[in-house]
């Protein structure tokens, strides 16, 4: 069994339909995976670097699950990376603790696909970070047009898209 760490970077998962449903599906269908709910663990943005690094050390596959905010990752996930991926731990002359670990990016957008010329362009910082840390970037799973603002009108459709997203993500994980 693969050791999987799923890092949920949503800053307010209770206010989500798609990300919450994706994580519910992952919890059900990957019961041995560890899910790191950053918004619950660190609502004050005070990250326990040592605890998070311990989780990363155990993981073989790391999944970043988050909604795109302003063409980027949410601030909480960015802060988590800034603090946890420390020189000497994840990179640098003695920083090889993430070497050969696999990383998958799983993200949702509120806007439709047309609003993004090429979503892969927004993943370049993660790809570069993975390379710096000697990780293997596996790929991304993207679901477009699942804004929380349309949840009342299209809640069922968003949930169906989220389940489909979880299916694609689990397939990618299983193929690693």
Secondary structure as GFF3:
##gff-version 3
##sequence-region A 1 176
A	DSSP	beta_strand	4	8	.	.	.	ID=ss1
A	DSSP	three_ten_helix	13	15	.	.	.	ID=ss2
A	DSSP	alpha_helix	18	29	.	.	.	ID=ss3
A	DSSP	beta_strand	34	37	.	.	.	ID=ss4
A	DSSP	alpha_helix	38	41	.	.	.	ID=ss5
A	DSSP	alpha_helix	49	58	.	.	.	ID=ss6
A	DSSP	beta_strand	61	67	.	.	.	ID=ss7
A	DSSP	alpha_helix	75	84	.	.	.	ID=ss8
A	DSSP	beta_strand	102	108	.	.	.	ID=ss9
A	DSSP	three_ten_helix	113	115	.	.	.	ID=ss10
A	DSSP	three_ten_helix	119	123	.	.	.	ID=ss11
A	DSSP	alpha_helix	124	132	.	.	.	ID=ss12
A	DSSP	beta_strand	136	143	.	.	.	ID=ss13
A	DSSP	three_ten_helix	148	150	.	.	.	ID=ss14
A	DSSP	alpha_helix	151	174	.	.	.	ID=ss15
###
